[in-house]
């Protein structure tokens, strides 16, 4: 499966260690990241459901 971006984007690759450090410094980061991932998961699922 591949995707095509609709516009310019910037990608950052973070190690698990860096993410854990960010969470330790700012616990709300984990909640915000979780919310973004869940929204994206739902959008992907909706798109896949519409193809079937």
N, C-alpha and C positions, 0 to 999 in steps of 0.2 A: 504494500500500500504506500502511496506517496501523496503528498499534499503540495499545493501551490499557494504561496502567500498572495493576498490581494494588494498588498502594499509593502513598503520597506519595513524591515524589522531588524531587531538586534537580538542575537542569541548569546546567552551566557551559560557556560557550563560550570557548575559549582560542585565541588566534592562534598561528600557526606560530612566530612569534618567541618568544612566551612559553614554548611547549613546548620549543623548542630551548634556551632559557636554563635551564629546569628540568633538562634532560638534561645540560647543561654543568656545572651545580652538583652534580647527583647522578646519575651515569651509571646507577645501578641502576634509576632511574625508567624508562628506556627498556625495560629487560628486563621490569619489572613491567607496564608498559603493554602491551607486546607479548603477554604471557601473558594478560592480561584480554581483549584484543581477539581472540586466538585462541580462547579459551573461548567467547566470545560468538558468534564466527563458526561454530564447531562446533554450538552450540545452535540457531542460526538454521537451519543446514543440516539438522540433524536434524528440526526442526519442519517445514521445507519438504518434506523427504522423506516425512514421515508423512502429509502432505496429498495427495501424489500417488497 
